[in-house]
Amino acid sequence: MEWRGYTSGMPSSTLSTFSVAASFLGVVAFAQTTPLVTPVVQLQNLAHTSESLEKTVPFYRDVLGLPVNGARDPLTQQPQKLDEDMSKFTATKGMSFRAATFRIPNAAFGFELTEFTGGSRKPVRPNIQDIGAATLALQVRDMDKALARVKASGASVVTIGGAPLNPTGNLNSKLREIVVRDPDGFFVELQQPDPQPAPAANTTGDILGASVQFSIEDSVKTIEFLREAIGFNARATGALGTNAVVANLIGLQGAQWRITHGNIPGTTLDFGLIEYSGVPRAKLVAGAEDPGSPAFTMVVRDINAAVDQWTKAGGTVATTGAKAIVRANGAGNVFVRDVNGFMWELIQRAAQ
């Protein structure tokens, strides 16, 4: 698990590596049975709700340099009133909606910002260790340029000291990392890998790749749930440990953590599931409309069967009526929550 930019074709984070490297207790190999068949056919986006697309889109598009999907400026679209089905799906009522999606070069998922208006919203701003929080880790070509733009934007820097850190202790390494918050308080970890990967055909601008990290309550409980709900393949879980430099990186002195890496069968994204200890933790449970609320979206084969598998594993349904919204053409959507309260959107494509 030594971090050198990319692991198994996908980027990884220093926090993930040093949770193991700093621990003298080795790793804990939780008992695993044969993974269940996954209902997932495709990953889609890491998403979070924004208070205002006017504030948050420029941060990702102009400051960080993520390419927007499509030729149209997402800020030119007007909010659309949600119909009855979409109101049930999002568990909102009488609200309007718009969104912006971004492509992440060399990543097996995209990024999405949603905005709900015309109703009650409760902004959330979790700490990085809070159960249900998420972090987007972006690999950048030039840390100095990226960080200069971030600071000029007025974004909050989480890392103690406000400067990038190199947790390896290798004076010859050019690896540097820093954690910041976007305008909604969502966590973004910027990483300048060393060595940098060879340029790929779809690599443009300063972004080289990305990964995803979720803060969880309990490793054993989460791994078992995800295995039963979506066939999650988990690798060995690191024992609780700490690293002073990484603790400064995430602004969390005194914390310990352990991490589990794993993936959904048939997909390549390596999820990082981080369980923190030694610091206060709250459980984040927010609605789809609440600014700062995170979610992960993915396409499933049979949405009703996927919901049934999810709830039997111990998850819940957030969509009004506790069932998927399926339209006449076969397209369907549902919001569900895992055992950490984190929201996932399951999507069924329209029938061919």
TILOLUM-200043 format. One line per field, with one value per residue (C-alpha): residue number from 1; residue in three letters; y, x, z. Coordinates in Angstrom, 2 decimals, always signed. Layout:
N
resi = NUM_... $
resn = ala_... $
c2 = Y_... $
c1 = X_... $
c3 = Z_... $
This chain:
352
resi = 1_2_3_4_5_6_7_8_9_10_11_12_13_14_15_16_17_18_19_20_21_22_23_24_25_26_27_28_29_30_31_32_33_34_35_36_37_38_39_40_41_42_43_44_45_46_47_48_49_50_51_52_53_54_55_56_57_58_59_60_61_62_63_64_65_66_67_68_69_70_71_72_73_74_75_76_77_78_79_80_81_82_83_84_85_86_87_88_89_90_91_92_93_94_95_96_97_98_99_100_101_102_103_104_105_106_107_108_109_110_111_112_113_114_115_116_117_118_119_120_121_122_123_124_125_126_127_128_129_130_131_132_133_134_135_136_137_138_139_140_141_142_143_144_145_146_147_148_149_150_151_152_153_154_155_156_157_158_159_160_161_162_163_164_165_166_167_168_169_170_171_172_173_174_175_176_177_178_179_180_181_182_183_184_185_186_187_188_189_190_191_192_193_194_195_196_197_198_199_200_201_202_203_204_205_206_207_208_209_210_211_212_213_214_215_216_217_218_219_220_221_222_223_224_225_226_227_228_229_230_231_232_233_234_235_236_237_238_239_240_241_242_243_244_245_246_247_248_249_250_251_252_253_254_255_256_257_258_259_260_261_262_263_264_265_266_267_268_269_270_271_272_273_274_275_276_277_278_279_280_281_282_283_284_285_286_287_288_289_290_291_292_293_294_295_296_297_298_299_300_301_302_303_304_305_306_307_308_309_310_311_312_313_314_315_316_317_318_319_320_321_322_323_324_325_326_327_328_329_330_331_332_333_334_335_336_337_338_339_340_341_342_343_344_345_346_347_348_349_350_351_352 $
resn = met_glu_trp_arg_gly_tyr_thr_ser_gly_met_pro_ser_ser_thr_leu_ser_thr_phe_ser_val_ala_ala_ser_phe_leu_gly_val_val_ala_phe_ala_gln_thr_thr_pro_leu_val_thr_pro_val_val_gln_leu_gln_asn_leu_ala_his_thr_ser_glu_ser_leu_glu_lys_thr_val_pro_phe_tyr_arg_asp_val_leu_gly_leu_pro_val_asn_gly_ala_arg_asp_pro_leu_thr_gln_gln_pro_gln_lys_leu_asp_glu_asp_met_ser_lys_phe_thr_ala_thr_lys_gly_met_ser_phe_arg_ala_ala_thr_phe_arg_ile_pro_asn_ala_ala_phe_gly_phe_glu_leu_thr_glu_phe_thr_gly_gly_ser_arg_lys_pro_val_arg_pro_asn_ile_gln_asp_ile_gly_ala_ala_thr_leu_ala_leu_gln_val_arg_asp_met_asp_lys_ala_leu_ala_arg_val_lys_ala_ser_gly_ala_ser_val_val_thr_ile_gly_gly_ala_pro_leu_asn_pro_thr_gly_asn_leu_asn_ser_lys_leu_arg_glu_ile_val_val_arg_asp_pro_asp_gly_phe_phe_val_glu_leu_gln_gln_pro_asp_pro_gln_pro_ala_pro_ala_ala_asn_thr_thr_gly_asp_ile_leu_gly_ala_ser_val_gln_phe_ser_ile_glu_asp_ser_val_lys_thr_ile_glu_phe_leu_arg_glu_ala_ile_gly_phe_asn_ala_arg_ala_thr_gly_ala_leu_gly_thr_asn_ala_val_val_ala_asn_leu_ile_gly_leu_gln_gly_ala_gln_trp_arg_ile_thr_his_gly_asn_ile_pro_gly_thr_thr_leu_asp_phe_gly_leu_ile_glu_tyr_ser_gly_val_pro_arg_ala_lys_leu_val_ala_gly_ala_glu_asp_pro_gly_ser_pro_ala_phe_thr_met_val_val_arg_asp_ile_asn_ala_ala_val_asp_gln_trp_thr_lys_ala_gly_gly_thr_val_ala_thr_thr_gly_ala_lys_ala_ile_val_arg_ala_asn_gly_ala_gly_asn_val_phe_val_arg_asp_val_asn_gly_phe_met_trp_glu_leu_ile_gln_arg_ala_ala_gln $
c2 = +0.00_+2.33_+5.50_+6.64_+8.52_+5.68_+2.25_-0.42_+2.22_+4.46_+7.29_+6.82_+9.19_+9.59_+9.38_+5.94_+4.76_+6.24_+4.90_+1.58_+2.65_+4.56_+1.72_-0.79_-3.10_-4.33_-4.88_-6.46_-8.89_-8.93_-12.18_-12.10_-14.45_-14.65_-11.25_-11.14_-10.38_-6.62_-4.80_-2.00_-1.71_+1.71_+4.36_+7.90_+10.89_+11.98_+14.81_+17.40_+19.98_+23.59_+26.64_+28.53_+27.26_+30.83_+30.49_+26.86_+26.18_+28.77_+27.13_+23.77_+25.07_+28.14_+27.64_+23.87_+23.47_+20.62_+20.47_+21.01_+18.34_+19.70_+22.92_+24.93_+27.08_+25.49_+28.93_+29.97_+27.34_+28.37_+26.28_+23.94_+23.19_+19.56_+17.51_+15.15_+12.17_+14.15_+15.71_+12.23_+10.97_+13.81_+13.89_+17.58_+19.40_+22.38_+23.05_+23.90_+22.23_+22.64_+20.97_+21.11_+18.08_+17.86_+15.35_+14.27_+13.20_+9.67_+8.96_+6.29_+8.74_+12.34_+15.19_+16.85_+19.94_+20.17_+23.17_+23.18_+26.44_+27.54_+25.70_+25.13_+24.18_+23.44_+23.97_+21.34_+21.76_+18.52_+18.00_+15.63_+12.91_+13.15_+10.01_+10.41_+13.11_+12.76_+14.04_+14.47_+13.86_+15.49_+14.90_+18.13_+18.76_+21.85_+22.35_+25.91_+27.12_+25.22_+26.45_+30.05_+29.97_+28.35_+30.98_+33.82_+32.50_+32.91_+29.18_+27.87_+25.82_+22.93_+21.89_+23.30_+26.00_+26.58_+25.08_+21.74_+18.89_+15.86_+13.06_+10.65_+12.18_+11.77_+15.02_+14.01_+13.44_+16.13_+14.68_+17.44_+17.51_+19.97_+19.85_+22.72_+23.38_+24.53_+27.40_+24.95_+23.50_+20.28_+18.75_+18.66_+17.16_+18.38_+16.02_+16.61_+13.05_+12.07_+10.79_+12.20_+9.75_+9.82_+12.07_+10.25_+11.02_+12.38_+14.42_+18.13_+21.07_+20.60_+17.66_+14.24_+12.00_+11.59_+9.28_+9.28_+8.98_+8.45_+8.89_+5.94_+4.99_+1.39_-0.55_-4.02_-2.85_-0.76_-3.43_-6.09_-3.78_-2.76_-6.37_-7.45_-4.32_-3.91_-6.81_-4.57_-6.17_-4.99_-5.45_-5.82_-3.02_-1.14_-1.17_+2.11_+4.32_+7.90_+10.06_+13.57_+15.05_+13.55_+14.74_+18.26_+17.68_+16.98_+19.51_+16.84_+16.63_+13.84_+11.65_+8.02_+6.28_+3.07_+2.66_+0.03_+0.11_-1.69_-1.57_-2.55_-5.59_-4.65_-1.12_+0.32_+3.12_+2.36_+3.72_+4.73_+4.08_+5.88_+5.21_+7.89_+7.54_+9.73_+12.83_+13.86_+12.63_+13.55_+11.69_+13.67_+13.06_+15.71_+15.92_+16.03_+19.73_+20.73_+22.60_+20.55_+17.24_+14.58_+11.60_+9.06_+8.11_+4.85_+2.92_-0.43_-3.22_-3.54_-0.68_-2.46_-5.52_-3.21_-1.44_-4.77_-5.96_-2.63_-2.70_-6.38_-5.50_-2.88_+0.30_+2.63_+4.48_+8.29_+8.74_+9.57_+6.39_+4.25_+2.95_+3.84_+6.23_+4.40_+6.14_+4.68_+4.37_+2.29_+5.03_+5.14_+6.89_+6.41_+7.89_+5.38_+5.70_+3.34_+2.42_+5.66_+7.83_+8.60_+9.00_+7.01_+7.55_+4.40_+4.98_+2.71_+3.53_+3.76_+0.55_+0.24 $
c1 = +0.00_+2.97_+1.73_+3.64_+0.95_-1.08_-1.94_-3.51_-4.17_-6.07_-4.83_-4.65_-4.24_-1.41_-3.88_-4.80_-1.21_+0.00_-2.93_-1.18_+2.46_+2.25_+0.57_+2.69_-0.29_-0.22_-3.49_-6.77_-8.13_-11.85_-13.57_-14.96_-17.29_-17.74_-19.02_-22.63_-23.53_-23.50_-26.54_-24.23_-23.43_-21.77_-20.44_-21.55_-20.74_-19.59_-22.01_-22.87_-25.59_-24.55_-26.08_-25.50_-24.11_-22.98_-20.51_-19.47_-19.27_-16.46_-14.46_-14.35_-14.33_-12.10_-10.07_-9.45_-9.83_-12.35_-13.88_-17.66_-19.69_-21.32_-20.80_-23.40_-22.46_-24.35_-24.90_-27.09_-29.73_-32.69_-33.93_-36.75_-39.72_-39.59_-42.58_-44.37_-42.12_-38.91_-40.22_-40.86_-37.49_-35.60_-37.97_-38.56_-41.80_-42.42_-38.73_-36.83_-33.63_-30.60_-27.20_-23.72_-21.57_-17.84_-15.51_-12.45_-9.56_-8.29_-11.02_-13.72_-16.33_-17.43_-18.33_-21.72_-23.08_-26.82_-28.87_-32.36_-34.25_-37.75_-38.00_-36.42_-32.74_-30.38_-26.70_-24.34_-20.62_-19.23_-15.78_-13.60_-13.96_-17.74_-19.63_-21.02_-18.57_-16.85_-13.62_-12.76_-9.02_-7.68_-4.21_-2.76_+0.14_+1.47_+0.64_+1.98_-0.24_-3.30_-2.91_-2.34_-5.68_-7.39_-6.10_-6.96_-10.53_-10.81_-11.35_-10.69_-7.51_-7.88_-4.21_-2.48_-0.01_-1.78_+1.03_+1.33_+2.96_+5.01_+4.19_+6.82_+9.78_+11.81_+13.64_+14.05_+10.33_+8.27_+5.01_+2.92_-0.64_-3.09_-6.75_-9.15_-12.90_-15.02_-17.55_-20.07_-17.56_-17.05_-13.56_-11.10_-7.64_-5.09_-2.20_+0.90_+2.15_+5.79_+6.55_+3.78_+2.03_+2.78_+0.36_-2.76_-4.95_-7.77_-5.57_-6.03_-5.22_-3.87_-5.98_-4.33_-6.88_-9.02_-10.20_-12.92_-12.80_-15.75_-15.67_-17.42_-18.55_-17.35_-15.19_-16.61_-20.22_-19.66_-17.72_-20.32_-23.15_-21.53_-20.66_-24.26_-25.78_-23.59_-21.11_-18.27_-14.81_-12.87_-9.16_-7.51_-8.30_-5.45_-5.25_-5.72_-2.67_-1.59_+1.02_+1.80_+2.31_-0.88_-2.78_-1.63_-2.60_-6.22_-6.25_-6.92_-4.18_-4.64_-6.66_-6.13_-7.64_-7.83_-8.79_-10.25_-9.75_-12.14_-14.13_-17.48_-17.13_-16.86_-15.66_-12.19_-12.69_-10.89_-13.00_-11.24_-13.35_-11.83_-12.80_-11.51_-10.90_-9.70_-11.61_-15.27_-17.46_-20.99_-23.22_-24.14_-27.72_-28.84_-31.49_-30.79_-31.71_-29.33_-26.18_-23.07_-24.95_-22.88_-24.00_-22.60_-24.59_-24.46_-26.45_-28.04_-29.58_-32.91_-33.69_-36.38_-34.18_-31.28_-33.41_-34.54_-30.92_-29.94_-32.63_-32.10_-28.46_-29.57_-29.78_-32.74_-34.61_-34.66_-37.04_-40.62_-42.68_-39.56_-39.48_-37.91_-39.63_-39.93_-41.42_-43.35_-40.22_-38.47_-36.16_-35.96_-34.25_-34.07_-32.06_-30.92_-28.78_-26.07_-25.37_-23.39_-26.28_-24.42_-26.72_-26.37_-28.49_-29.42_-30.35_-32.11_-31.78_-34.83_-35.75_-34.25 $
c3 = +0.00_-0.33_-2.01_-5.06_-6.96_-8.45_-7.12_-9.30_-11.92_-9.50_-7.27_-3.53_-0.61_+1.86_+4.75_+3.48_+3.39_+6.64_+8.61_+8.10_+7.90_+11.17_+13.05_+14.94_+15.26_+11.69_+9.84_+10.77_+8.21_+8.94_+8.11_+4.60_+2.83_-0.92_-2.12_-3.21_-6.80_-7.24_-8.62_-9.82_-13.53_-13.61_-11.26_-11.94_-9.71_-6.31_-5.60_-3.04_-2.69_-3.10_-1.51_-4.78_-8.06_-8.75_-5.87_-6.16_-9.91_-10.41_-7.61_-9.39_-12.96_-12.75_-9.57_-9.63_-13.40_-13.62_-17.12_-17.22_-19.01_-22.16_-24.06_-22.17_-19.19_-16.25_-14.73_-17.67_-16.89_-14.80_-11.85_-12.88_-10.66_-9.56_-10.67_-8.31_-9.08_-8.64_-5.44_-4.05_-5.25_-3.52_-0.50_-1.11_-1.82_-4.07_-4.66_-7.84_-8.99_-11.22_-11.41_-12.88_-13.69_-14.24_-15.87_-13.88_-16.15_-15.50_-12.95_-13.00_-11.74_-12.25_-9.94_-9.56_-7.84_-7.18_-6.07_-4.55_-4.11_-3.17_+0.12_+3.51_+3.52_+6.40_+5.53_+6.94_+7.47_+8.92_+10.36_+8.34_+11.00_+11.24_+10.26_+6.74_+5.60_+2.22_+0.65_-3.03_-3.48_-6.65_-8.08_-9.50_-11.84_-10.05_-6.37_-6.22_-9.06_-7.81_-4.23_-5.33_-7.14_-4.15_-1.73_-4.12_-4.20_-0.45_+0.17_+3.67_+4.21_+6.67_+6.85_+9.91_+8.84_+5.53_+3.43_+1.60_+3.52_+2.54_+4.97_+3.56_+5.39_+2.18_+1.48_-2.17_-2.69_-4.39_-3.05_-1.44_-0.16_+1.38_+2.42_+1.71_+1.82_-1.12_-0.70_+0.85_+3.30_+1.31_+1.71_-1.20_-0.81_-3.36_-4.06_-6.19_-6.84_-7.22_-9.72_-11.83_-14.14_-17.84_-19.74_-20.92_-23.90_-21.75_-19.40_-19.90_-17.66_-14.16_-12.93_-13.19_-11.47_-8.37_-5.61_-2.95_+0.83_+3.21_+6.99_+8.63_+12.12_+12.35_+9.90_+10.58_+10.36_+7.22_+5.34_+6.08_+5.04_+1.75_+0.96_+1.37_-0.22_-3.32_-3.27_-2.06_-2.21_+0.85_+1.39_+4.80_+7.23_+8.87_+12.65_+14.49_+14.15_+13.66_+11.97_+13.18_+9.73_+8.34_+11.42_+10.57_+6.93_+7.88_+10.73_+13.33_+15.93_+18.45_+16.09_+15.22_+12.23_+10.31_+6.70_+4.42_+0.67_-1.63_-4.81_-6.28_-8.58_-12.24_-11.43_-10.89_-8.35_-5.09_-2.22_+1.00_+4.13_+7.13_+10.74_+13.14_+16.86_+19.72_+18.57_+18.89_+16.02_+15.04_+12.59_+9.48_+8.38_+5.91_+3.23_-0.50_-0.47_+2.33_+1.20_+1.95_+1.87_+0.00_-2.06_-4.51_-7.61_-9.53_-12.11_-11.20_-13.27_-11.48_-9.12_-7.13_-6.61_-5.66_-3.05_-1.65_-1.38_+0.22_+2.91_+3.71_+4.37_+6.91_+4.87_+4.62_+1.86_+1.94_-1.00_-0.01_+0.28_+0.92_-2.65_-5.99_-8.39_-11.73_-14.75_-17.67_-19.83_-17.16_-15.90_-12.12_-9.22_-5.49_-2.62_-0.01_+3.12_+4.27_+7.91_+8.31_+7.12_+3.87_+0.86_-2.36_-5.48_-7.38_-11.02_-13.48_-17.16_-19.39_-21.22_-24.69 $
